[in-house]
Amino acid sequence: MRSLVRLWPFARPVRARLGIAACVAVLASCLSLVIPLVLKWLVDGPVAARDPGGVWLGGGCLLLLGVAEALLFGLRRRLVARPLARVEAAMREALYRHLQRLPVSFHDRWSSGQLLSRGTTDLQLVRLFLAFPLTFLLVNATTILVGAVLLLVQRWSLGLVLLAPVLPLMVLCSVFEAKYGRAARLTQDQLGDLTTVVEESVLGIRIIKGFGRHRSQARAFRRLTHALRTSELRKARLLTWILGFNTTLPEIAIGGALVLGTLQVADGALSAGTLVAFLSTALALRWPVESIGFLLAMANEAASATERYFEVLDEPAVDETGRGGPVAGGRAVGGTAVGGPATDVREAREPAAADGPAKESHAPDGPAPAPPREKPPAASGAGGLVFSGVVFRYPDAPPDDPPLLKDVTLHIRPGETMALVGATGSGKTTLTSLVPRLYDPTAGRIVLDGRDLATLSRQEARALVAVAFEEPTLFSATAAENVLMGAERAHEGELRRALAVAQADGFVDALPEGSATQVGEQGLSLSGGQRQRLALARAVVGRPRFLILDDPLSALDVHTEALVEAALRRVLATTTALVVAHRPSTVLLADRVALLSGGRIAAVGTHQQLLRDNPEYASLMSGEGEGAR
């Protein structure tokens, strides 16, 4: 119940419909208890007196009661169908929006399959609970209580016989609930792991086929499915066990009451109509009692699903619009997460860690306009991009591990392009991720044109900074939509300019529907170089004031690389840029070069100066050291 009570903020907007539906179901269930009373009148009256008219009247009353009960239960289902679909949709939207606001460190820890299962199968279990078990636990409890009173009123001695199994059934249900709850949680976690494996296998199908690993992948999948099957069978055994007891004990009690009641009728202490009514009432209570195990099972599965859902929603999110740190998650207003659902398909597709500038906006009239495009002031003391004593340790790193970045101090002057070079694992990509606030420094400051990055909201920071990551992530959208994630209000001319800069206009125009062609999941219908060029176009389409490029030319052939470099020089001349470089051709795009070594900036200078004066840099550029990657 502690878990399920947390659903109240989402169910509150439809509480009236749910309440009416519950009342209708209770009324329908109570009508079934009126039928035994009609039977008692019918047997002791018209049947005993051989009155055909009375028999027809009694039969008509029973028919009307049955039809009314059926109609009321049908009305209950109609009352809950649409509202509960809205509740499920609101919970799914709240989860999706919260996932967009969670820090990148959260997504580093959680597998996509676990998140997917929470947004699909878990929410379906919650909706089914609200539609059926929630109502019928109340309905059945009311029916059993009213029926017990009727049994005791009709014949208290027989009523005590029928109520004898109540105490042992309560104990058994309590034990069942604890065991089934643990089994349900294990099953749902295993299903999330299975979803992860399926998703990874689909996305990595080229690797699996290329290395002939389909058999080993199938064996790994089989192990997971067998583990899931074992858990499901354990649930089935528990459910069989409780259903068996919930059926057997009441049946034994009914049999005992039937024998005792027959003896009393034979002795003249009880009328035949009273015995018929008594047994009819007992039979009417069979389903409410027998279904308790089934309803408890569904309630426990919903409780586990709710726990899993709120595990994500309780993760502190980052405040995309404010200057502070984490904000509490999981709040909902009117059944919808605070902030409301995404209003544009491109906004909905734009995760916080997207490969491009995430210019989110929650304003109803669209995204906030980009900052002025004029070149930053040339005052070297205040402008540009400045790292001052930056220290960074990943949030989930062991406490005794040294920080990845240690006292990074670097000044990139306004309008300057700085190349960042370092060996594998030196922290180049991590350092560039700090500028758009995908992570925040553990210590130190980052300053953009004289403004402390920590005082800017993430929305403001990402309006100033555009990023092209080393791994060019694309979405299941058109080529144009993927590029325009970098500037949603950009017009067709800006799109064409960005494609030209990235030398992507040729292959985009050759696609079946041009820039309106769907590029497929992860953009796998394109080559690696084509994906990288679209990612680069996405970074430059908004004419950002600060541009972060993580090895932007690694997947290009020599001819295309030369063309992209020539176009990039014009773009870099109007912005302040930090370019992660792994080869001399990329380094030559920069005005100066910074060498990152041991978590610190070891040297800064021109390419020729560092080649002459710094052996480590010369080794990296010549390929004789650890390698630039």
Secondary structure, 3 states (H helix, E strand, C coil): CCCHHHHHHHHHHHHHHHHHHHHHHHHHHHHHHHHHHHHHHHHHHHHHHCCHHHHHHHHHHHHHHHHHHHHHHHHHHHHHHHHHHHHHHHHHHHHHHHHHHCCHHHHHHCCHHHHHHHHCHHHHHHHHHHHCHHHHHHHHHHHHHHHHHHHHHHCHHHHHHHHCCHHHHHHHHHHHHHHHHHHHHHHHHHHHHHHHHHHHHHHCHHHHHHCCCHHHHHHHHHHHHHHHHHHHHHHHHHHHHHHHHHHHHHHHHHHHHHHHHHHHHHCCCCCHHHHHHHHHHHHHCHHHHHHHHHHHHHHHHHHHHHHHHHHHHCCCEECCCCCCCEECCCCEECCEECCCCCCCHHHHCCCCCCCCCCCCCCCCCCCCCCCCCCCCCCCCCCCCEEEEEEEECCCCCCCCCCCCEEEEEEEECCCCEEEEEECCCCCHHHHHHHCCCCCCCCEEEEEECCEEHHHCCHHHHHHHEEEECCCCCCCCCEHHHHHHCCCCCCCHHHHHHHHHHCCCHHHHHCCCCHHHCECCHHHCCCCHHHHHHHHHHHHHCCCCCEEEEECCCCCCCHHHHHHHHHHHHHHHCCCEEEEECCCHHHHCCCCEEEEEECCEEEEEECHHHHHHHCHHHHHHHHCCCCCCC
